[in-house]
Amino acid sequence: MSKPTEKRIYLTRHAQAEHNVAEDYSIPDAPLTALGRQQAAALNAATKETVQATAELLVTSGLRRTLSTTLDGYPVLRRRLEAAGKPIIVLPQLQEANDLPCDTGSDRATLAADPEYAALDLSLLTPDWNSKRGAYAASEPALRARARWVRRWLRARPERSIAVVAHGDLLRYITTGRNAHEPWANVEVREYTFASDDDGDEAWLVPVQRVAREGGDAPTSSEQARAR
């Protein structure tokens, strides 16, 4: 098992989704736009020889826009890992921070009935995963705790190199412990490692480099609310 400081965590924000364009945060579990599909395809082309060639695990949020970005953006990695018996992990803790309809995932049965996602293992999406309550609440303490849980989960995994697909606001909590409103572009990939081999409960990450940036700085729902 690799030491935390030897790990490489590739954090990826999803491609453009419908709520990013319309700035309509009432769209339930907003899917990718046509441009978002193109951005995800560009991610595939940009990472075939880097992230997709080296990552040992692929993890994604269970919302439609992250699932689609994962499937369209990392297909080479998916095929390689599935051939080795390591399917994509759909992790409910990676869902977006806010409790707006666009940031609330669909029920597992709804996703399983969609041909695009039918082959995915959705077993971790328990009935409460989209409740926005308890561990999934949109409160500041819950978000800090969830981001900490994700960092510790990544640190505890045996894989040295892990690709993660998530959301702008949650990525801010994961990388800084708060929502500092730092820009994350659609389909931006940043490489991180852990700050130390013994970092206690927080398991802080430190940046290494930007790997890809295929989209623009589409605002998250919290940024749009802040601008009003």
N, C-alpha and C positions, 0 to 999 in steps of 0.2 A: 504494500500500500504506500502511495506517495505521501511525502510530507506536505502539509498545507501550503508551505511556501514554494513547493515544486509544482503545485497544481496550476492549471490554466482554465479559467472560467470565461466562456464567451457569452456575454450578455447581449441579447438581441431584442430591439423593440420591433413590434409587428409592423407590417406594411400598412399603407393608407387604407382606412376603413371609412364607411359611409358617414359616420358622425364627425370625422375629421374634416370632411369637405363641407357638409351642410351646417356644421356647428350646431347640430340638432342632437342633443344628448338624451332625447326621449326614444331614440331608435333602439329597440330591444336587441341586446347581444349583437351589436353592429357588425355586419360582414365586411369583407374587403370590397373595394371598388375595382373597376377594370384596371385603373392605374395601379392599384395595390397589387393586383395579380402580376402586372408587369414588373413592379419593384421586387416582388418575391422571386420572380424568374431571374432578375438581374442579380439578386443575392446568390442564387444558385451558381450562376456563372462566375461571380466574384470570389466564391469560397471553395470551389471544387478542389483546388490544390492546397488549401490551407486548412480551415476549420473542418471541412467535410472529410479531408484526408487523414486527420489526426484525432478528432474527438472520439471518445470512448463511451459517451452517453449523450442522449438527446432528450431534453426535458422541455415541456411547454405548459403554459396556462391552458385551461379548458374552454376559454371563450372562442367563438368562431374565428375571429380575426387572427388570433395567435395559432390556432390549429391550422388554418389555411396557410399562414406564413410558414409554419414549420414544414408542411407537406410540399409546398411549392418552392420554398427557399432552401431546404436541406434534403432533397430527394436522394442524392448520392449517399449521404451519411445514413439516412434512414434505411436504405437497402442494405448497406454494408453491415449495419448493426443488427438488423432483423435476421440477416443470414447467419450471424453469430449468436442468435437467440436472445438479443437485447432489444425489445421493442421500445418505441417511444414511450416515455413516462408522461402521462397527463396529470399534472400536479395541481390540485385545487388551490394550494397556498400561493400560487403564482398569479391568481386572478387580479384584476385591476383594483386599485385602492378604494374607489368611490362607490356609492350605492345608487347611482343613477341607472336608468334602464340600459344605456349603452355599455355600462361597465358590469352588468349583472349577467352571469352565464345562463345558458339554457339548461333545462333538466337533462339528465343523462339519457333518458328514453328518446327525447327529441333529437339529440345529437346522434344517437345510435341509429335512428331512422333515416338520417341524411346519408346518402351514398358516399359523399366525400369523406365522411368520418367513420363509416361503418367498420372499417378494418382496424380501427384504433382500440386499444385497451382503455376503456373509460371507467374501470372498476373503482378507481380512487375518488370518483365524483359521487360522493355519498349524497343522500337526499337533502342534507343541509348545506351542501357546498355553495349554493347560490342564494342562501338566506340573508346574507349580509348581517349576520348576527354572531355573537360569540367571537370565536377566533377570526371570523371573516368580516367583522364589523368595520365600519368606515371611521371609527374613532381613532384619534392619535395614538393612545396606548395600544390598541389592538393592532394598528398598522406597524408600529415599531416592533411589537412582539412577533408579528407574522414575518416581517423582513428578517428579524434575528433568527427565527426558526429556519427560514430558507437558507441563510448563510451557514448555519450550523449543519443543516442537512447536506449541503454541498460539501462542506469540510469533512463530514463523516463518510461520504461516499468513497469507495476504493479507487474509483477512476481518477486518472491524472488529468484528463482533459474532458471538459463537459460543456456542451452547447445548451444554452437556455434561451427560450423565446417567451417574452413577457410584455409588460406595458410600461409606458413612460413614467407614470406616477409611482408605481410600485418599484420600478428600477431605481428611482431616486431614493426611496426608503432603503432598498437593499444596499446601495452603494454609499450612502451618506448618513443613513439613520433618520432622515427627515425629508420632507418635500421642499427642497431648496429651489424648485422650479428651474433647475439647470436644463438647458435644451437637450433633448434626445430626439434625433430625426427618425422618421419612419425608416425601418430596415437599416438602422445603424447598429453595428456590431462593435463592442468594446471588449478588449481582453483584460482580465483581472487576475490577480493571484491573492493569496492571503497575506495579511500584514506580518504575521508571525506564526511559528509552529505551536505556540501555546498562548492563545489569545482569549482564554476564558470563555465566558458566555457569549460575548458579542461576535466573535469570529469576523472581524473587520476585513474588508477587501481593499486592495490598493490597485490603481490602474497601471496597466502595462503599455497598451497602445490601442489606437483605433484600427480595426481590421477592415471595415466596410461602412459605406454610407450611401445608400441607393435612393433615399427619398428626402423630402423637405422637412422643415421643422413644424409639422402639424401640431397644434396645441392639444394638450390633454384636457379632459373635462375640468380638472381643478384650475388649470391656467385660464380657461375661458371664463369660469366663474369668478376668478380673481380680477379679470379685466373688466368685468361689468360694474 
